[in-house]
Amino acid sequence: MSSADSDMAPAAQMDAIVISKAEGKPGQVWHPAEVKTVPTPKPGSNEVLVKLAGAAFNHRDVFIRQSLYPGIQFDSVLGSDGVGTLIEPSSHPLHGKLVLIAPGVNWDSDPAGPDGKKPYGILGGHKPSGGRGTFAQYICVDAADVAECPAHLADNTDKTKIAQAAAVPLGGLTAYRATFTKGQCSAGQNVLITGIGGGVALQALQFAVAAGAKVWVTSGSAEKIEKAKKYGAQGGVSYKDADWPKQLAAMLPKNRPALDLVIDSAGGPIVTQCLRILKPGAIVVCFGQTTGKAIDFSMAAVLQNIELRSSTMGSRKEFNEMVAFVGKHKICPVVETILDGLEKAEDGFQMMKNGQQFGKITIVIKPASSAKL
């Protein structure tokens, strides 16, 4: 066996972050998530085996540990975002190449929503996805659920590029669907993205800017607004100021003094707050409700023909479109922290729990040792 073939041969066992059940009320419990040695999965019919190089955290990882997420599968692997080398089967066109892994299952192409007979699932501690996750040294997924890593990120010797590539899948898919499928973002439009700092909001910013839109942001942090400008935002306002819509109105171009699109993760009174600066027929896309409140939608919004659209994750088709868009525009997701090895995962969980990051928190995954062969 050549050294190249040896590098491709999977270890019999692997390290993975496995979630276990603890007793406690939802929101108060903190289920253990620990590095455990488990059997390396073997690809079944029409599946591929990926040797993971990097993974990234999402808010859902924290919600799972708090029992605030539906369909948790305990004693399974966490993690939804991943990049790695496709090592089996050798007949796959992407064999030996770095691939990004689609974070969802059972949604092929319908733009309206999941179109399969099986329930939609997300990788990482979730029953509909079989408990498979990316916080591991290997993962098996459907052969159609991988896409070649964009060339500008495809360097598994560079930790920064590994981290950036790992940060693409879930946040990128969610942002792509919200920005384009639902938001119909196009060049020349005025776009508002709320709560800048999270992975989805930042990728939505990068996507909208790449499409030629003018983008403004909101945040409770002046520092985050200034950072957003470095990634193409025209400016921003603090949502802590009661008159922030008035402040934003003063920033909009005089020749186009209204918003075409709002991409929102907060919920609550966003439509009411923006109504005076929304153009007739403007679109408001909601992909989260971090305020814990439903979106207010008044008769005044109806009379203005405002469209409120919900958006969650995305299809396999949108995933492939998103990866191609990232490659075409050479987009590098914003990464705040790179952790070295799965044993550092708890640091990432705590950072996500505190919620002060600007960009993604990632892990560079160390390869399986020869002792596990």
C-alpha positions in Angstrom: 0.0 0.0 0.0 1.4 3.4 -1.0 1.6 6.3 1.5 -1.2 8.0 -0.4 -3.4 5.0 -0.1 -2.5 4.7 3.6 -3.6 8.3 4.2 -7.0 7.4 2.6 -7.5 4.3 4.7 -10.0 5.0 7.5 -9.1 4.1 11.1 -11.4 1.4 12.7 -12.3 3.8 15.5 -12.6 7.6 15.7 -13.0 10.4 18.2 -16.3 12.2 18.2 -18.3 14.7 20.4 -21.2 12.6 21.7 -24.1 14.1 23.5 -25.5 12.2 26.6 -28.8 12.8 28.4 -28.9 14.6 31.8 -32.0 15.2 33.9 -33.3 18.7 34.1 -35.9 21.1 32.7 -35.6 22.5 29.1 -33.6 25.7 29.2 -32.0 24.8 32.6 -30.3 21.5 31.8 -26.9 21.3 30.1 -26.5 17.8 28.5 -23.0 16.5 28.6 -21.0 16.6 25.3 -17.8 14.7 25.5 -15.1 13.3 23.3 -15.6 9.6 23.0 -14.0 6.8 21.0 -16.6 5.2 18.7 -16.5 2.9 15.7 -15.8 4.7 12.4 -18.9 4.6 10.3 -18.9 2.6 7.1 -20.6 3.9 4.0 -23.7 2.1 2.8 -25.2 1.9 -0.6 -25.1 5.4 -2.3 -23.1 6.9 0.6 -19.6 8.4 0.9 -17.1 8.5 3.8 -15.5 11.8 4.5 -12.4 12.3 6.6 -13.2 15.5 8.4 -10.7 18.3 8.6 -12.8 21.0 10.2 -16.2 21.7 11.7 -18.1 24.8 13.0 -20.5 25.6 15.8 -24.1 26.9 15.4 -26.6 28.1 17.9 -28.6 24.9 17.6 -25.7 23.1 19.3 -26.3 25.1 22.4 -30.1 24.7 22.1 -29.6 20.9 21.9 -27.6 20.8 25.1 -30.3 22.9 26.7 -33.1 20.6 25.5 -34.6 23.5 23.6 -34.4 21.7 20.2 -36.9 19.1 18.8 -35.9 15.6 17.9 -32.7 15.3 19.9 -31.0 11.9 19.5 -28.9 11.2 22.6 -25.7 9.2 22.4 -25.1 10.5 18.9 -22.6 12.9 17.4 -23.1 16.6 17.4 -22.1 19.1 14.7 -23.8 20.4 11.5 -21.0 22.1 9.6 -18.1 20.3 8.1 -15.3 20.1 5.5 -13.1 17.1 4.7 -11.6 14.7 2.2 -13.8 12.2 0.5 -12.0 8.9 0.9 -14.6 6.2 0.0 -15.7 5.0 -2.4 -12.7 5.5 -4.8 -15.2 5.5 -7.7 -16.8 8.8 -6.6 -15.9 11.8 -8.9 -14.7 13.8 -5.8 -12.6 11.0 -4.3 -9.5 12.5 -2.7 -10.8 16.0 -2.9 -11.9 18.4 -0.2 -15.7 18.6 0.0 -18.3 20.6 1.9 -21.1 18.6 3.5 -24.7 19.6 3.1 -26.1 20.2 6.6 -29.6 18.9 5.9 -31.2 15.7 4.7 -34.5 14.8 3.0 -35.0 18.1 1.0 -34.0 17.9 -2.6 -35.1 20.8 -4.6 -38.6 22.2 -3.9 -38.2 26.0 -3.3 -41.4 25.9 -1.1 -40.0 23.6 1.5 -38.9 20.0 2.3 -40.3 17.8 -0.5 -39.6 14.2 0.7 -41.7 11.6 2.4 -39.1 11.4 5.2 -39.0 14.3 7.8 -36.4 17.0 7.1 -33.4 16.7 9.4 -30.1 18.5 10.2 -26.8 16.9 10.9 -25.7 16.8 14.5 -27.7 15.1 17.3 -30.9 15.0 15.4 -33.2 11.9 14.9 -34.2 12.6 11.3 -30.6 12.7 10.2 -29.7 9.5 12.1 -27.7 11.2 14.7 -24.8 11.8 12.3 -22.6 14.8 13.0 -19.5 16.7 12.0 -17.8 16.9 15.4 -15.9 13.8 14.5 -13.0 12.5 12.6 -15.2 10.8 10.0 -18.8 11.0 8.7 -20.9 9.1 6.2 -23.5 11.0 4.2 -25.5 10.5 1.0 -23.3 10.6 -2.1 -25.3 13.6 -3.4 -24.8 15.6 -0.2 -21.3 16.7 -0.8 -20.0 19.5 -3.0 -16.4 20.2 -4.0 -14.9 22.8 -1.8 -14.4 26.2 -3.6 -10.9 26.4 -4.9 -10.0 29.5 -2.9 -10.7 27.6 0.4 -9.4 24.2 -0.7 -6.2 23.9 1.3 -6.2 21.4 4.1 -2.7 22.5 5.2 -3.9 26.0 6.1 -5.9 26.2 9.3 -7.5 29.5 8.4 -8.8 28.1 5.1 -10.0 24.9 6.8 -11.9 27.0 9.3 -13.4 29.2 6.7 -14.5 26.3 4.6 -16.0 24.6 7.6 -18.0 27.8 8.3 -19.7 27.7 4.9 -22.4 25.0 4.9 -25.2 25.7 7.4 -24.8 29.4 7.7 -24.3 29.8 4.0 -27.3 27.7 3.1 -29.6 29.5 5.5 -28.3 32.9 4.3 -28.5 32.0 0.6 -32.1 30.9 0.9 -33.1 33.9 2.9 -31.2 36.4 0.7 -32.1 35.0 -2.8 -34.8 32.3 -2.8 -37.0 34.2 -0.4 -35.6 37.7 -0.4 -35.0 38.0 -4.2 -32.0 40.2 -3.5 -30.6 41.9 -6.6 -28.1 44.7 -7.6 -29.1 48.2 -6.6 -31.5 47.3 -3.8 -31.4 48.6 -0.3 -31.1 45.8 2.2 -31.3 45.8 6.0 -29.8 42.8 7.9 -30.6 42.8 11.6 -28.4 41.4 14.4 -25.1 41.4 12.6 -22.4 39.3 14.2 -23.9 35.8 13.8 -22.7 33.5 11.1 -25.9 33.6 9.1 -26.3 37.4 9.2 -22.7 37.9 8.2 -22.9 35.5 5.2 -26.1 37.2 4.2 -24.2 40.5 4.3 -21.4 39.1 2.1 -23.9 37.5 -0.3 -26.0 40.7 -0.7 -22.9 42.8 -1.2 -21.6 40.4 -3.8 -24.9 40.6 -5.6 -24.5 44.4 -5.8 -27.0 45.5 -3.2 -26.4 48.3 -0.6 -26.6 46.8 2.9 -27.2 48.4 6.3 -27.1 46.5 9.6 -28.3 46.6 13.1 -26.5 45.5 16.3 -26.4 46.3 20.0 -22.7 46.8 19.6 -21.1 49.8 17.8 -17.9 47.7 17.4 -19.8 45.0 15.5 -21.3 47.7 13.2 -17.8 49.0 12.4 -16.6 45.5 11.7 -19.5 44.9 9.4 -18.4 47.9 7.3 -15.2 46.1 6.6 -17.3 43.4 4.9 -19.2 45.8 2.7 -22.0 47.3 4.9 -22.8 50.9 4.1 -23.4 51.6 7.8 -25.6 50.6 10.7 -27.6 51.6 13.8 -28.0 50.3 17.3 -31.3 48.5 17.9 -31.0 49.7 21.5 -31.9 53.2 20.4 -35.7 53.8 20.3 -35.3 56.0 17.2 -33.1 53.6 15.2 -35.5 53.5 12.2 -35.3 57.3 12.0 -31.5 57.1 12.1 -31.5 54.5 9.4 -33.8 56.6 7.2 -31.3 59.4 7.3 -28.6 57.1 5.9 -30.5 55.8 2.9 -29.7 57.3 -0.5 -31.8 60.3 -1.5 -32.5 58.7 -4.9 -33.7 55.5 -3.3 -34.9 56.4 0.2 -36.5 53.1 1.2 -35.7 49.5 1.9 -36.4 46.8 -0.6 -35.5 43.9 1.7 -35.1 43.2 5.4 -33.4 39.9 6.5 -34.3 39.5 10.1 -33.4 37.1 12.9 -35.1 38.9 15.8 -38.8 38.8 15.2 -41.0 41.0 17.3 -41.9 44.5 16.0 -39.5 44.5 13.0 -42.2 45.3 10.4 -43.8 48.0 12.5 -40.4 49.6 13.3 -39.4 49.6 9.6 -42.8 50.4 8.0 -42.1 54.0 7.2 -38.9 53.1 5.4 -40.1 50.0 3.6 -41.0 50.6 -0.1 -44.4 49.3 -1.2 -44.2 45.6 -1.8 -40.9 45.3 0.2 -40.0 41.8 1.4 -39.3 41.0 5.1 -37.6 37.6 5.5 -37.5 36.0 9.0 -35.1 33.2 9.7 -35.3 33.4 13.5 -37.0 35.1 16.4 -34.3 35.7 19.0 -36.6 38.2 20.8 -38.9 35.3 21.6 -41.8 37.3 20.2 -43.9 36.8 17.1 -43.6 39.4 14.3 -46.2 42.1 14.5 -48.0 42.5 11.1 -50.5 45.4 11.0 -53.2 46.4 8.5 -50.9 49.3 7.6 -48.4 46.7 6.4 -51.1 45.0 4.4 -52.1 48.2 2.7 -48.5 48.8 1.8 -48.3 45.3 0.2 -45.4 44.3 2.4 -44.5 40.6 2.1 -43.5 38.6 5.2 -41.7 35.4 4.3 -40.3 32.7 6.6 -37.1 30.9 5.7 -35.3 28.0 7.2 -32.1 26.2 6.0 -32.5 25.1 2.4 -32.6 22.3 -0.1 -29.8 20.3 -1.7 -30.3 22.3 -4.9 -29.9 25.6 -2.9 -26.8 24.2 -1.2 -25.1 23.5 -4.5 -26.1 26.9 -5.8 -24.7 28.5 -2.6 -21.4 26.7 -2.9 -21.1 27.8 -6.5 -21.9 31.4 -5.5 -19.2 31.3 -2.7 -16.7 30.0 -5.3 -17.6 32.5 -8.0 -17.3 35.5 -5.7 -14.4 34.0 -3.6 -16.3 34.7 -0.4 -14.5 33.8 2.9 -16.8 33.4 5.8 -16.0 35.5 8.9 -14.3 33.3 11.5 -13.7 34.6 15.0 -12.1 31.6 16.7 -10.3 28.5 15.6 -10.0 25.8 18.2 -7.4 23.1 17.8 -8.9 19.6 18.2 -12.1 18.1 19.4 -10.9 18.2 23.0 -11.4 22.0 22.9 -15.0 21.8 21.9 -16.4 22.8 25.3 -14.7 26.2 24.8 -16.7 26.6 21.6 -20.0 25.6 23.3 -19.4 28.2 26.0 -18.5 30.9 23.5 -21.7 30.2 21.6 -23.7 30.2 24.9 -22.4 33.6 25.7 -23.2 34.9 22.3 -20.7 37.7 22.0 -18.8 36.4 18.9 -18.5 38.2 15.6 -18.4 35.4 13.1 -18.1 31.6 13.3 -16.4 29.5 16.0 -14.6 26.6 14.4 -12.6 23.5 15.2 -9.7 22.1 13.2 -10.0 18.3 13.6 -6.9 16.3 14.2 -6.6 13.1 12.2 -7.3 9.7 13.7 -4.1 8.2 15.2 -2.4 5.0 14.2 -3.3 3.6 17.6 -6.9 3.4 16.4 -6.1 1.4 13.3 
